[in-house]
């Protein structure tokens, strides 16, 4: 994808993200998006077949970036100036969320949050499967892996929502410590 296409795609993502902060997903039209992004209808459809296709692409970009960055401890994103990345992938993930790249926290707490929470949880499922269940699992071997994955990712999502509601008063390191204290015995 060339620079012009990337710029157009980012304008559409940005417009869509800001509209989601203002009204429910079901009330947003393609016309609303193209008006806000200042692109033509043909341009929109050259990038996305439907509004649902745009939603899926936005979620994949957001959560793929956040989760992928958390897994890759060399991808510091300016978070660790002069110090190493945290040992915990959960702490790394929380720090990326705190950075609020692309207004992800607004999307997780907007009127249409259930859509984003589902994508976020699905992205977390794969992270948890790779990082914990398939590699380091030592406890509760009689519990099906899919059940554990669902439990851990659901707990993490609920913790993030609680953190947002509390004004993100706790530092990611402290929140990570609490989360791991509850989750590690399960895994």
TAWO-V844778 format. One record per backbone hydrogen bond with DSSP energy under -0.5 kcal/mol. CO is the residue of the C=O (numbers start at 1). NH is the residue of the N-H. If there is no record, write none. Layout:
co = <CO,CO>
nh = <NH,NH>
This chain:
co = <2,3,4,5,6,7,8,9,10,11,12,13,14,15,16,17,18,19,19,24,24,25,29,30,31,32,33,34,34,40,41,42,43,44,44,50,51,52,53,54,55,56,57,58,59,59,60,61,62,63,64,65,66,67,68,71,72,74,76,78,80,88,89,90,91,92,93,94,95,96,96,97,100,101,103,104,105,107,110,112,112,113,114,115,116,117,118,119,120,121,122,123,124,125,126,127,128,128,129,132,132,140,144,144,145,146,147,148,149,150,151,152,153,154,155,156,157,158,159,160,161,162,163,164,166,171,172,173,174,175,176,177,178,179,180,183,183,187,187>
nh = <6,7,8,9,10,11,12,13,14,15,16,17,18,19,20,21,22,22,23,27,28,28,33,34,35,36,37,38,39,44,45,46,47,47,48,54,55,56,57,58,59,60,61,62,63,64,64,65,66,67,68,69,70,71,72,73,75,76,79,81,83,92,93,94,95,96,97,98,99,100,101,100,103,104,107,108,109,110,113,115,116,117,118,119,120,121,122,123,124,125,126,127,128,129,130,131,132,133,134,136,137,143,147,148,149,150,151,152,153,154,155,156,157,158,159,160,161,162,163,164,165,166,168,167,169,175,176,177,178,179,180,181,182,183,184,186,187,138,139>
